[in-house]
Amino acid sequence: MSNPSTGKLPIGSRVRVKDGVMSPDFADVSFAGWTATIMEFSGKKPNQKFIVVFDDAVIAAMPPGYLQRCEEQRLLYTMACLEADQIEVA
């Protein structure tokens, strides 16, 4: 559902994180295959960023160590800020 003139994914789009994408906060945690919904975006290509909220099934399957580290550092594990080239339509 991208807008053909801009290539932007609209808010509310369901997306999947591409292979090889790691957590922006923890380089040892892979986000590959995780699905989410776009909540907002900022910037313009090629530096566009998307705020995504992970699906309930993804959250339920997150590694316990990742959850603990997020809680210790007061990070929201339910969301992430990803670049446009790190996600694709689910």
N, CA, C and O atoms as a Tinker XYZ file with bonds, in Angstrom:
   360  protein
     1  N      0.806000   -1.194000    0.000000    73     2
     2  CA     0.000000    0.000000    0.000000    64     1     3
     3  C      0.846000    1.253000    0.000000    63     2     4     5
     4  O      0.509000    2.223000    0.679000    81     3
     5  N      1.887000    1.255000   -0.712000    73     3     6
     6  CA     2.690000    2.462000   -0.721000    64     5     7
     7  C      2.117000    3.442000   -1.717000    63     6     8     9
     8  O      1.482000    3.057000   -2.698000    81     7
     9  N      2.343000    4.689000   -1.458000    73     7    10
    10  CA     1.920000    5.742000   -2.364000    64     9    11
    11  C      2.898000    5.748000   -3.530000    63    10    12    13
    12  O      4.084000    6.007000   -3.324000    81    11
    13  N      2.432000    5.463000   -4.773000    73    11    14
    14  CA     3.375000    5.323000   -5.874000    64    13    15
    15  C      4.170000    6.578000   -6.188000    63    14    16    17
    16  O      5.278000    6.488000   -6.717000    81    15
    17  N      3.635000    7.730000   -5.877000    73    15    18
    18  CA     4.358000    8.959000   -6.211000    64    17    19
    19  C      5.479000    9.259000   -5.229000    63    18    20    21
    20  O      6.464000    9.903000   -5.592000    81    19
    21  N      5.343000    8.800000   -3.985000    73    19    22
    22  CA     6.351000    9.111000   -2.974000    64    21    23
    23  C      7.049000    7.880000   -2.432000    63    22    24    25
    24  O      8.146000    7.980000   -1.883000    81    23
    25  N      6.422000    6.711000   -2.580000    73    23    26
    26  CA     6.990000    5.500000   -2.013000    64    25    27
    27  C      6.781000    5.398000   -0.515000    63    26    28    29
    28  O      7.310000    4.482000    0.115000    81    27
    29  N      6.028000    6.307000    0.068000    73    27    30
    30  CA     5.802000    6.293000    1.517000    64    29    31
    31  C      4.774000    5.239000    1.892000    63    30    32    33
    32  O      3.788000    5.029000    1.185000    81    31
    33  N      5.018000    4.591000    2.997000    73    31    34
    34  CA     4.033000    3.696000    3.580000    64    33    35
    35  C      3.147000    4.540000    4.482000    63    34    36    37
    36  O      3.667000    5.278000    5.320000    81    35
    37  N      1.831000    4.459000    4.341000    73    35    38
    38  CA     0.964000    5.284000    5.181000    64    37    39
    39  C      0.894000    4.776000    6.621000    63    38    40    41
    40  O      1.151000    3.604000    6.898000    81    39
    41  N      0.545000    5.673000    7.516000    73    39    42
    42  CA     0.315000    5.299000    8.910000    64    41    43
    43  C     -0.768000    4.228000    8.936000    63    42    44    45
    44  O     -1.761000    4.313000    8.213000    81    43
    45  N     -0.565000    3.233000    9.768000    73    43    46
    46  CA    -1.504000    2.123000    9.856000    64    45    47
    47  C     -1.105000    0.920000    9.018000    63    46    48    49
    48  O     -1.722000   -0.140000    9.130000    81    47
    49  N     -0.080000    1.065000    8.177000    73    47    50
    50  CA     0.383000   -0.053000    7.347000    64    49    51
    51  C      1.012000   -1.131000    8.215000    63    50    52    53
    52  O      1.731000   -0.842000    9.172000    81    51
    53  N      0.725000   -2.387000    7.859000    73    51    54
    54  CA     1.387000   -3.508000    8.525000    64    53    55
    55  C      2.674000   -3.786000    7.781000    63    54    56    57
    56  O      2.686000   -3.894000    6.555000    81    55
    57  N      3.753000   -3.900000    8.527000    73    55    58
    58  CA     5.071000   -4.105000    7.929000    64    57    59
    59  C      5.798000   -5.262000    8.603000    63    58    60    61
    60  O      5.443000   -5.701000    9.698000    81    59
    61  N      6.823000   -5.738000    7.913000    73    59    62
    62  CA     7.705000   -6.783000    8.435000    64    61    63
    63  C      9.120000   -6.235000    8.399000    63    62    64    65
    64  O      9.513000   -5.578000    7.435000    81    63
    65  N      9.881000   -6.502000    9.440000    73    63    66
    66  CA    11.277000   -6.073000    9.480000    64    65    67
    67  C     12.087000   -7.015000    8.587000    63    66    68    69
    68  O     11.948000   -8.236000    8.664000    81    67
    69  N     12.929000   -6.432000    7.745000    73    67    70
    70  CA    13.715000   -7.207000    6.785000    64    69    71
    71  C     14.811000   -8.022000    7.472000    63    70    72    73
    72  O     15.235000   -7.720000    8.587000    81    71
    73  N     15.251000   -9.063000    6.765000    73    71    74
    74  CA    16.357000   -9.898000    7.247000    64    73    75
    75  C     17.595000   -9.048000    7.487000    63    74    76    77
    76  O     17.879000   -8.114000    6.736000    81    75
    77  N     18.322000   -9.381000    8.535000    73    75    78
    78  CA    19.576000   -8.698000    8.837000    64    77    79
    79  C     19.443000   -7.442000    9.674000    63    78    80    81
    80  O     20.452000   -6.837000   10.039000    81    79
    81  N     18.207000   -7.030000    9.989000    73    79    82
    82  CA    18.003000   -5.807000   10.777000    64    81    83
    83  C     18.093000   -6.146000   12.263000    63    82    84    85
    84  O     17.409000   -7.041000   12.760000    81    83
    85  N     18.944000   -5.414000   12.947000    73    83    86
    86  CA    19.147000   -5.611000   14.380000    64    85    87
    87  C     18.473000   -4.471000   15.149000    63    86    88    89
    88  O     18.172000   -3.420000   14.584000    81    87
    89  N     18.248000   -4.691000   16.422000    73    87    90
    90  CA    17.688000   -3.655000   17.284000    64    89    91
    91  C     18.592000   -2.426000   17.254000    63    90    92    93
    92  O     19.813000   -2.559000   17.345000    81    91
    93  N     18.011000   -1.224000   17.126000    73    91    94
    94  CA    18.844000   -0.023000   17.173000    64    93    95
    95  C     19.505000    0.184000   18.538000    63    94    96    97
    96  O     20.505000    0.893000   18.643000    81    95
    97  N     18.949000   -0.433000   19.576000    73    95    98
    98  CA    19.468000   -0.258000   20.933000    64    97    99
    99  C     20.414000   -1.371000   21.369000    63    98   100   101
   100  O     21.315000   -1.143000   22.176000    81    99
   101  N     20.211000   -2.569000   20.839000    73    99   102
   102  CA    21.015000   -3.730000   21.234000    64   101   103
   103  C     21.444000   -4.485000   19.978000    63   102   104   105
   104  O     20.644000   -5.197000   19.372000    81   103
   105  N     22.681000   -4.331000   19.600000    73   103   106
   106  CA    23.186000   -4.879000   18.336000    64   105   107
   107  C     23.159000   -6.403000   18.265000    63   106   108   109
   108  O     23.338000   -6.970000   17.187000    81   107
   109  N     22.939000   -7.068000   19.385000    73   107   110
   110  CA    22.900000   -8.530000   19.382000    64   109   111
   111  C     21.480000   -9.094000   19.297000    63   110   112   113
   112  O     21.297000  -10.310000   19.369000    81   111
   113  N     20.472000   -8.226000   19.146000    73   111   114
   114  CA    19.078000   -8.673000   19.063000    64   113   115
   115  C     18.566000   -8.433000   17.648000    63   114   116   117
   116  O     18.522000   -7.298000   17.173000    81   115
   117  N     18.181000   -9.518000   16.986000    73   115   118
   118  CA    17.666000   -9.427000   15.622000    64   117   119
   119  C     16.176000   -9.101000   15.635000    63   118   120   121
   120  O     15.400000   -9.711000   16.371000    81   119
   121  N     15.790000   -8.130000   14.810000    73   119   122
   122  CA    14.377000   -7.803000   14.608000    64   121   123
   123  C     13.843000   -8.473000   13.340000    63   122   124   125
   124  O     12.669000   -8.304000   13.012000    81   123
   125  N     14.663000   -9.215000   12.633000    73   123   126
   126  CA    14.287000   -9.820000   11.351000    64   125   127
   127  C     12.998000  -10.628000   11.475000    63   126   128   129
   128  O     12.872000  -11.487000   12.349000    81   127
   129  N     12.050000  -10.343000   10.596000    73   127   130
   130  CA    10.790000  -11.071000   10.566000    64   129   131
   131  C      9.725000  -10.557000   11.511000    63   130   132   133
   132  O      8.569000  -10.971000   11.417000    81   131
   133  N     10.084000   -9.667000   12.417000    73   131   134
   134  CA     9.095000   -9.139000   13.354000    64   133   135
   135  C      8.092000   -8.287000   12.583000    63   134   136   137
   136  O      8.471000   -7.532000   11.688000    81   135
   137  N      6.822000   -8.408000   12.930000    73   135   138
   138  CA     5.778000   -7.637000   12.262000    64   137   139
   139  C      5.271000   -6.538000   13.183000    63   138   140   141
   140  O      5.296000   -6.655000   14.408000    81   139
   141  N      4.811000   -5.464000   12.547000    73   139   142
   142  CA     4.423000   -4.273000   13.303000    64   141   143
   143  C      3.464000   -3.432000   12.470000    63   142   144   145
   144  O      3.198000   -3.722000   11.304000    81   143
   145  N      2.957000   -2.386000   13.104000    73   143   146
   146  CA     2.107000   -1.403000   12.441000    64   145   147
   147  C      2.780000   -0.045000   12.538000    63   146   148   149
   148  O      3.279000    0.336000   13.597000    81   147
   149  N      2.793000    0.685000   11.429000    73   147   150
   150  CA     3.387000    2.024000   11.427000    64   149   151
   151  C      2.471000    2.980000   12.183000    63   150   152   153
   152  O      1.287000    3.098000   11.867000    81   151
   153  N      3.027000    3.661000   13.185000    73   151   154
   154  CA     2.261000    4.628000   13.973000    64   153   155
   155  C      2.522000    6.060000   13.527000    63   154   156   157
   156  O      1.623000    6.900000   13.569000    81   155
   157  N      3.755000    6.340000   13.097000    73   155   158
   158  CA     4.094000    7.662000   12.583000    64   157   159
   159  C      5.409000    7.573000   11.825000    63   158   160   161
   160  O      6.139000    6.587000   11.931000    81   159
   161  N      5.697000    8.613000   11.064000    73   159   162
   162  CA     6.964000    8.656000   10.344000    64   161   163
   163  C      7.471000   10.083000   10.329000    63   162   164   165
   164  O      6.716000   11.033000   10.537000    81   163
   165  N      8.769000   10.216000   10.077000    73   163   166
   166  CA     9.357000   11.554000   10.011000    64   165   167
   167  C     10.462000   11.570000    8.974000    63   166   168   169
   168  O     11.032000   10.534000    8.632000    81   167
   169  N     10.751000   12.742000    8.487000    73   167   170
   170  CA    11.825000   12.907000    7.519000    64   169   171
   171  C     11.396000   12.589000    6.107000    63   170   172   173
   172  O     10.267000   12.173000    5.847000    81   171
   173  N     12.334000   12.799000    5.207000    73   171   174
   174  CA    12.108000   12.534000    3.794000    64   173   175
   175  C     13.128000   11.532000    3.317000    63   174   176   177
   176  O     14.183000   11.361000    3.928000    81   175
   177  N     12.810000   10.869000    2.220000    73   175   178
   178  CA    13.772000    9.937000    1.628000    64   177   179
   179  C     15.057000   10.666000    1.352000    63   178   180   181
   180  O     14.991000   11.839000    0.984000    81   179
   181  N     16.200000   10.084000    1.496000    73   179   182
   182  CA    16.442000    8.691000    1.871000    64   181   183
   183  C     16.569000    8.487000    3.374000    63   182   184   185
   184  O     16.926000    7.393000    3.810000    81   183
   185  N     16.288000    9.504000    4.175000    73   183   186
   186  CA    16.490000    9.414000    5.627000    64   185   187
   187  C     15.196000    9.247000    6.409000    63   186   188   189
   188  O     15.161000    9.516000    7.610000    81   187
   189  N     14.140000    8.811000    5.752000    73   187   190
   190  CA    12.850000    8.667000    6.411000    64   189   191
   191  C     12.916000    7.593000    7.496000    63   190   192   193
   192  O     13.530000    6.542000    7.312000    81   191
   193  N     12.274000    7.877000    8.624000    73   191   194
   194  CA    12.221000    6.933000    9.747000    64   193   195
   195  C     10.764000    6.659000   10.090000    63   194   196   197
   196  O      9.894000    7.517000    9.936000    81   195
   197  N     10.526000    5.446000   10.558000    73   195   198
   198  CA     9.180000    5.010000   10.907000    64   197   199
   199  C      9.144000    4.561000   12.361000    63   198   200   201
   200  O     10.003000    3.801000   12.808000    81   199
   201  N      8.146000    5.035000   13.092000    73   199   202
   202  CA     7.885000    4.547000   14.445000    64   201   203
   203  C      6.869000    3.421000   14.281000    63   202   204   205
   204  O      5.765000    3.634000   13.779000    81   203
   205  N      7.253000    2.228000   14.709000    73   203   206
   206  CA     6.371000    1.078000   14.573000    64   205   207
   207  C      6.046000    0.509000   15.948000    63   206   208   209
   208  O      6.833000    0.605000   16.890000    81   207
   209  N      4.860000   -0.086000   16.029000    73   207   210
   210  CA     4.438000   -0.801000   17.234000    64   209   211
   211  C      4.345000   -2.272000   16.852000    63   210   212   213
   212  O      3.621000   -2.640000   15.927000    81   211
   213  N      5.079000   -3.102000   17.569000    73   211   214
   214  CA     5.109000   -4.522000   17.259000    64   213   215
   215  C      3.773000   -5.188000   17.569000    63   214   216   217
   216  O      3.055000   -4.784000   18.483000    81   215
   217  N      3.456000   -6.225000   16.781000    73   215   218
   218  CA     2.226000   -6.991000   16.966000    64   217   219
   219  C      2.260000   -7.754000   18.289000    63   218   220   221
   220  O      3.330000   -8.042000   18.826000    81   219
   221  N      1.079000   -8.075000   18.803000    73   219   222
   222  CA     0.976000   -8.808000   20.069000    64   221   223
   223  C      1.730000  -10.136000   20.029000    63   222   224   225
   224  O      2.379000  -10.509000   21.006000    81   223
   225  N      1.648000  -10.854000   18.902000    73   223   226
   226  CA     2.336000  -12.146000   18.796000    64   225   227
   227  C      3.848000  -11.968000   18.873000    63   226   228   229
   228  O      4.540000  -12.801000   19.457000    81   227
   229  N      4.363000  -10.895000   18.293000    73   227   230
   230  CA     5.803000  -10.612000   18.348000    64   229   231
   231  C      6.207000  -10.295000   19.784000    63   230   232   233
   232  O      7.212000  -10.804000   20.282000    81   231
   233  N      5.425000   -9.459000   20.438000    73   231   234
   234  CA     5.731000   -9.075000   21.822000    64   233   235
   235  C      5.741000  -10.315000   22.727000    63   234   236   237
   236  O      6.615000  -10.456000   23.582000    81   235
   237  N      4.770000  -11.204000   22.533000    73   235   238
   238  CA     4.689000  -12.416000   23.357000    64   237   239
   239  C      5.890000  -13.339000   23.144000    63   238   240   241
   240  O      6.253000  -14.104000   24.038000    81   239
   241  N      6.508000  -13.268000   21.959000    73   239   242
   242  CA     7.627000  -14.158000   21.637000    64   241   243
   243  C      8.998000  -13.496000   21.792000    63   242   244   245
   244  O     10.016000  -14.110000   21.471000    81   243
   245  N      9.036000  -12.264000   22.274000    73   243   246
   246  CA    10.324000  -11.571000   22.426000    64   245   247
   247  C     11.215000  -12.295000   23.429000    63   246   248   249
   248  O     10.733000  -12.824000   24.431000    81   247
   249  N     12.521000  -12.315000   23.154000    73   247   250
   250  CA    13.440000  -12.968000   24.093000    64   249   251
   251  C     13.383000  -12.311000   25.478000    63   250   252   253
   252  O     13.423000  -11.084000   25.578000    81   251
   253  N     13.291000  -13.108000   26.537000    73   251   254
   254  CA    13.222000  -12.546000   27.884000    64   253   255
   255  C     14.387000  -11.612000   28.206000    63   254   256   257
   256  O     14.202000  -10.605000   28.889000    81   255
   257  N     15.566000  -11.931000   27.727000    73   255   258
   258  CA    16.726000  -11.072000   27.973000    64   257   259
   259  C     16.565000   -9.698000   27.351000    63   258   260   261
   260  O     16.999000   -8.697000   27.922000    81   259
   261  N     15.943000   -9.647000   26.186000    73   259   262
   262  CA    15.681000   -8.366000   25.523000    64   261   263
   263  C     14.706000   -7.537000   26.357000    63   262   264   265
   264  O     14.919000   -6.345000   26.578000    81   263
   265  N     13.644000   -8.178000   26.812000    73   263   266
   266  CA    12.654000   -7.476000   27.635000    64   265   267
   267  C     13.295000   -6.926000   28.907000    63   266   268   269
   268  O     13.047000   -5.783000   29.290000    81   267
   269  N     14.115000   -7.742000   29.554000    73   267   270
   270  CA    14.766000   -7.317000   30.794000    64   269   271
   271  C     15.679000   -6.117000   30.548000    63   270   272   273
   272  O     15.665000   -5.158000   31.319000    81   271
   273  N     16.468000   -6.169000   29.484000    73   271   274
   274  CA    17.377000   -5.059000   29.182000    64   273   275
   275  C     16.601000   -3.783000   28.870000    63   274   276   277
   276  O     16.998000   -2.694000   29.283000    81   275
   277  N     15.499000   -3.917000   28.144000    73   275   278
   278  CA    14.670000   -2.741000   27.853000    64   277   279
   279  C     14.124000   -2.143000   29.145000    63   278   280   281
   280  O     14.162000   -0.928000   29.337000    81   279
   281  N     13.620000   -2.996000   30.024000    73   279   282
   282  CA    13.074000   -2.506000   31.288000    64   281   283
   283  C     14.152000   -1.850000   32.138000    63   282   284   285
   284  O     13.907000   -0.809000   32.747000    81   283
   285  N     15.338000   -2.440000   32.190000    73   283   286
   286  CA    16.438000   -1.863000   32.971000    64   285   287
   287  C     16.828000   -0.477000   32.463000    63   286   288   289
   288  O     17.192000    0.397000   33.250000    81   287
   289  N     16.752000   -0.279000   31.151000    73   287   290
   290  CA    17.138000    1.002000   30.563000    64   289   291
   291  C     15.936000    1.904000   30.274000    63   290   292   293
   292  O     16.066000    2.959000   29.654000    81   291
   293  N     14.774000    1.465000   30.735000    73   291   294
   294  CA    13.528000    2.222000   30.570000    64   293   295
   295  C     13.225000    2.530000   29.104000    63   294   296   297
   296  O     12.859000    3.648000   28.741000    81   295
   297  N     13.390000    1.506000   28.287000    73   295   298
   298  CA    13.077000    1.599000   26.863000    64   297   299
   299  C     11.759000    0.884000   26.598000    63   298   300   301
   300  O     11.438000   -0.101000   27.263000    81   299
   301  N     11.002000    1.375000   25.633000    73   299   302
   302  CA     9.750000    0.728000   25.256000    64   301   303
   303  C     10.048000   -0.436000   24.321000    63   302   304   305
   304  O     10.485000   -0.229000   23.189000    81   303
   305  N      9.818000   -1.641000   24.781000    73   303   306
   306  CA    10.076000   -2.808000   23.938000    64   305   307
   307  C      8.957000   -3.045000   22.936000    63   306   308   309
   308  O      9.126000   -3.832000   22.005000    81   307
   309  N      7.830000   -2.388000   23.103000    73   307   310
   310  CA     6.702000   -2.576000   22.191000    64   309   311
   311  C      6.842000   -1.765000   20.911000    63   310   312   313
   312  O      6.083000   -1.966000   19.963000    81   311
   313  N      7.808000   -0.850000   20.874000    73   311   314
   314  CA     7.965000    0.056000   19.739000    64   313   315
   315  C      9.424000    0.110000   19.295000    63   314   316   317
   316  O     10.335000   -0.278000   20.026000    81   315
   317  N      9.615000    0.608000   18.066000    73   315   318
   318  CA    10.969000    0.843000   17.566000    64   317   319
   319  C     10.920000    1.947000   16.518000    63   318   320   321
   320  O      9.880000    2.203000   15.911000    81   319
   321  N     12.047000    2.587000   16.322000    73   319   322
   322  CA    12.223000    3.580000   15.264000    64   321   323
   323  C     13.148000    2.952000   14.226000    63   322   324   325
   324  O     14.318000    2.682000   14.499000    81   323
   325  N     12.604000    2.726000   13.034000    73   323   326
   326  CA    13.354000    2.041000   11.990000    64   325   327
   327  C     13.404000    2.883000   10.722000    63   326   328   329
   328  O     12.533000    3.718000   10.477000    81   327
   329  N     14.431000    2.651000    9.929000    73   327   330
   330  CA    14.579000    3.361000    8.667000    64   329   331
   331  C     13.728000    2.689000    7.594000    63   330   332   333
   332  O     13.399000    1.507000    7.693000    81   331
   333  N     13.378000    3.458000    6.571000    73   331   334
   334  CA    12.505000    2.960000    5.509000    64   333   335
   335  C     13.052000    1.710000    4.839000    63   334   336   337
   336  O     12.285000    0.824000    4.462000    81   335
   337  N     14.366000    1.628000    4.686000    73   335   338
   338  CA    14.940000    0.465000    4.000000    64   337   339
   339  C     15.064000   -0.761000    4.908000    63   338   340   341
   340  O     15.592000   -1.789000    4.484000    81   339
   341  N     14.587000   -0.666000    6.141000    73   339   342
   342  CA    14.641000   -1.799000    7.069000    64   341   343
   343  C     13.311000   -2.537000    7.172000    63   342   344   345
   344  O     13.229000   -3.583000    7.815000    81   343
   345  N     12.264000   -1.994000    6.536000    73   343   346
   346  CA    10.935000   -2.603000    6.633000    64   345   347
   347  C     10.348000   -2.806000    5.240000    63   346   348   349
   348  O     10.760000   -2.178000    4.265000    81   347
   349  N      9.364000   -3.714000    5.187000    73   347   350
   350  CA     8.643000   -3.974000    3.938000    64   349   351
   351  C      7.190000   -4.260000    4.288000    63   350   352   353
   352  O      6.872000   -4.574000    5.435000    81   351
   353  N      6.317000   -4.151000    3.306000    73   351   354
   354  CA     4.905000   -4.422000    3.533000    64   353   355
   355  C      4.740000   -5.878000    3.946000    63   354   356   357
   356  O      5.312000   -6.777000    3.330000    81   355
   357  N      3.949000   -6.101000    4.997000    73   355   358
   358  CA     3.742000   -7.474000    5.501000    64   357   359
   359  C      2.686000   -8.191000    4.676000    63   358   360
   360  O      2.375000   -9.351000    4.945000    81   359
